[in-house]
């Protein structure tokens, strides 16, 4: 073969190859240098900080004077020998003016369970790692995340974004569901396998500039307590409201503790509608701190209002205030209202689920879920004890649930609302499935144009009765969404809301009767949260903030479900 001298094109190719080869080596050297220079836990690309705990431990009821500070795992379990786990982190290195996109608590399971526990924020970060059951700190912050069934070696990443406000000390409790008696355990910071130790990873928003955390925060012997968890951040246009806007899967009914915590933070930043809604519910709760419940035995409700309606609203409003402020006094008062009825009311009168002549069934269906909403929201506070919860569950099952109406009008919608909420709280999966089936059968009664025949026949009151039916249908749809069931797209559900919406502000055009009257029901905040229909906005704007008004548990929906309008 004859050899050929390199052509001009060949020389150019070789030159380009040498250039990129040098560039690759130079880039590798820079990357290596950055790996050495960047501190542990920081990332220039992801703007994330990963932290190890200052302390982690657990306390045990049966050994109330013992400490487990050096254990290689910490555990949580309910029942007669309750265990509660505690973790503390010191957050440092967040530059001034930089927001927090997310905060994730990473745990590795060392003992499987049907429940991974409830992660709750705490205001006290001064507890010692050798804390005992007798000296355990109060669990007085909002619930952040509820972990479902877990398996050994499973990695859990729990969202605790709502608790992290910036640099400082933060404590979390992992407290059990009261009726879960199989222990969950997680690897502690003393674990021999470093990869399994707890971590808190904080992802930052926007440009973090050149500032990076300089060192991994070191444990301190006496961390200073964090402030009472009332949002105090200055007004800001930054940050993310995704959690506040969306309904999250997991615990909660109309609103969850995690969502409420973020709405509280946004309220403190003067973001509407949260600022007005938070002020409304806290003002309501403050007015109820000196009030007393008025339980009845037997429970007989002849009208549409009375002590049962009032006390369910009070318990729920106080529970919301607890979640917005972290102040346990609201949770304790909410508990007092719930338990007063549990302890006194043993029977009902004028309750017949299949008849329209028994007003007690209707009103319990409308308002009863308020007690359930309240109980769930105050659970992390410690004010609602295991014994309280067990008594409440027995009361729901034996006294309240049997009264739920099964009629094919708004009475049945209220009954379905009660059955879905109560069976969910009780863990009655068959009962919950039956409630969802009943909900669907009620939606199947909606006419092809969207009107609800059983409600439009109510003449001049047809607009209000239609809204009443939709109040309960929509509340169940939110609950189902949290449990992974989509009811929003079922049948003519949305069509019914779209049908009545134009008449809420223009009742004179109501085609079913002249002289129709109307009021604005709380459903529209929830409907807009999911469907974002422009037709709902004028209704919402006219009424905001929707507070305690009404006679059902569907209250304060501006706070729990409202979203900002641009």
NORFENGI-V319186 format. One record per backbone hydrogen bond with DSSP energy under -1.0 kcal/mol. NH is the residue of the N-H (numbers start at 1). CO is the residue of the C=O. E is the energy in kcal/mol with one decimal. If there is no record, write none. Layout:
# NORFENGI-V319186
((NH CO E) (NH CO E))
This chain:
# NORFENGI-V319186
((11 7 -2.1) (12 8 -2.1) (13 9 -2.2) (14 10 -2.3) (15 11 -2.2) (16 12 -2.4) (17 13 -2.4) (18 14 -2.3) (19 15 -2.2) (20 16 -2.4) (21 17 -2.2) (22 18 -2.4) (23 19 -2.4) (24 20 -2.5) (25 21 -2.1) (26 22 -2.6) (27 23 -2.5) (28 24 -2.5) (29 25 -2.1) (30 26 -2.1) (31 27 -2.7) (32 28 -2.4) (33 29 -2.4) (34 30 -2.7) (35 31 -2.1) (36 32 -1.6) (37 33 -2.6) (38 34 -3.1) (42 39 -1.8) (47 43 -2.0) (49 202 -2.7) (50 41 -1.5) (51 200 -2.7) (54 88 -2.7) (55 88 -1.3) (57 86 -2.2) (59 84 -2.5) (61 82 -2.7) (66 63 -2.1) (71 68 -1.4) (74 186 -2.3) (76 184 -2.3) (77 83 -1.6) (78 180 -2.7) (79 178 -1.4) (83 77 -2.3) (84 59 -1.8) (85 174 -2.0) (86 57 -2.8) (87 172 -2.5) (88 55 -2.3) (89 170 -2.8) (91 168 -3.5) (98 95 -1.7) (101 203 -2.5) (102 203 -1.7) (104 201 -2.6) (105 158 -2.9) (106 199 -3.2) (107 156 -2.5) (109 154 -2.6) (110 185 -2.9) (111 185 -1.4) (113 150 -1.5) (116 147 -1.4) (116 148 -1.1) (118 175 -3.2) (119 145 -3.2) (120 173 -2.5) (121 142 -2.3) (122 171 -1.5) (131 128 -1.3) (134 64 -2.2) (136 133 -1.1) (140 138 -1.1) (141 121 -1.6) (144 119 -3.1) (145 119 -1.6) (147 117 -2.9) (150 113 -2.5) (153 109 -2.9) (154 151 -2.0) (156 107 -3.4) (158 105 -2.7) (160 103 -2.8) (163 160 -1.7) (168 91 -2.2) (170 89 -2.9) (172 87 -2.7) (173 120 -2.6) (174 85 -2.6) (175 118 -2.2) (180 177 -1.9) (184 76 -2.3) (185 111 -1.4) (186 74 -2.7) (187 108 -2.4) (188 72 -2.5) (191 188 -1.9) (196 193 -2.0) (197 194 -1.1) (199 106 -1.7) (200 51 -2.3) (201 104 -2.6) (202 49 -3.1) (203 102 -2.5) (204 47 -2.8) (205 99 -2.7) (230 228 -3.6) (245 241 -2.0) (246 242 -2.2) (250 482 -2.1) (253 255 -1.5) (260 256 -2.6) (261 257 -2.2) (262 258 -1.6) (263 259 -2.2) (264 260 -2.3) (265 261 -1.7) (266 262 -2.2) (267 263 -2.4) (268 264 -1.9) (270 267 -1.9) (271 266 -2.5) (275 271 -2.0) (277 273 -2.3) (278 274 -2.9) (279 275 -2.1) (280 276 -2.1) (281 277 -2.2) (282 278 -2.4) (283 279 -2.2) (284 280 -2.2) (285 281 -2.6) (286 282 -2.6) (287 283 -1.5) (288 285 -1.2) (291 288 -1.5) (299 347 -2.5) (310 306 -2.5) (311 307 -3.0) (312 308 -2.0) (313 309 -1.8) (314 310 -2.3) (315 311 -2.5) (316 312 -2.1) (317 313 -2.9) (318 314 -2.5) (319 315 -1.9) (320 316 -2.3) (321 317 -2.1) (322 318 -2.2) (323 319 -1.9) (324 320 -1.8) (325 321 -1.8) (326 322 -3.3) (330 327 -1.4) (332 328 -2.8) (333 329 -1.8) (334 330 -2.4) (335 331 -2.5) (336 332 -1.8) (337 333 -1.7) (338 334 -2.2) (339 335 -2.8) (340 336 -1.5) (341 337 -1.1) (342 338 -1.9) (343 339 -2.6) (344 340 -1.3) (345 341 -2.2) (349 299 -2.7) (355 352 -1.9) (360 350 -1.4) (363 359 -2.4) (364 360 -2.4) (365 361 -1.9) (366 362 -2.2) (367 363 -2.8) (368 364 -2.3) (370 367 -2.3) (371 368 -1.5) (373 369 -3.0) (374 370 -2.2) (375 371 -2.6) (376 372 -2.3) (377 373 -2.0) (378 374 -1.9) (381 378 -1.6) (382 379 -1.0) (389 385 -2.6) (390 386 -2.3) (391 387 -2.3) (392 388 -2.7) (393 389 -2.5) (394 390 -2.0) (395 391 -2.2) (396 392 -2.7) (397 393 -2.4) (398 394 -2.5) (399 395 -2.6) (400 395 -1.6) (401 396 -3.1) (403 400 -1.7) (404 401 -1.6) (406 353 -2.8) (413 409 -1.9) (414 410 -2.3) (415 411 -2.5) (416 412 -2.5) (417 413 -2.2) (418 414 -2.3) (419 415 -2.8) (420 416 -2.9) (421 417 -2.0) (422 418 -3.0) (423 419 -2.4) (424 420 -1.6) (425 421 -2.2) (426 422 -2.4) (428 423 -2.5) (429 427 -1.2) (432 428 -2.5) (433 429 -2.4) (434 430 -2.1) (435 431 -1.9) (436 432 -2.2) (437 433 -2.2) (438 434 -2.2) (439 435 -2.4) (440 436 -2.2) (441 437 -2.0) (442 438 -1.8) (443 439 -2.0) (444 440 -2.0) (445 442 -1.2) (446 443 -1.9) (447 451 -2.7) (450 447 -1.5) (455 452 -2.1) (456 452 -2.5) (457 453 -1.4) (458 455 -1.6) (461 458 -1.9) (462 459 -2.0) (465 461 -2.4) (466 462 -2.1) (467 463 -2.3) (468 464 -2.6) (469 465 -2.3) (470 466 -2.0) (471 467 -2.5) (472 468 -1.3) (473 469 -1.9) (474 470 -2.7) (475 471 -1.7) (476 472 -2.1) (477 473 -1.8) (478 474 -1.9) (479 475 -1.9) (480 476 -2.9) (481 477 -2.2) (482 478 -2.0) (483 479 -1.2) (484 481 -1.7) (485 480 -3.2) (490 487 -1.6) (493 490 -1.8) (496 492 -1.9) (497 493 -1.2) (498 494 -2.7) (499 495 -2.0) (500 496 -1.7) (501 497 -1.8) (503 500 -1.3) (504 501 -1.2) (509 506 -1.8) (510 507 -1.7) (517 460 -2.0) (527 523 -2.7) (528 524 -2.5) (529 525 -1.7) (530 526 -1.3) (531 527 -3.1) (532 528 -1.4) (536 533 -1.6) (540 536 -2.2) (541 537 -2.9) (542 538 -1.7) (544 540 -2.1) (553 366 -2.4) (555 553 -1.8) (556 547 -2.5) (560 556 -2.2) (561 557 -2.4) (562 557 -1.2))
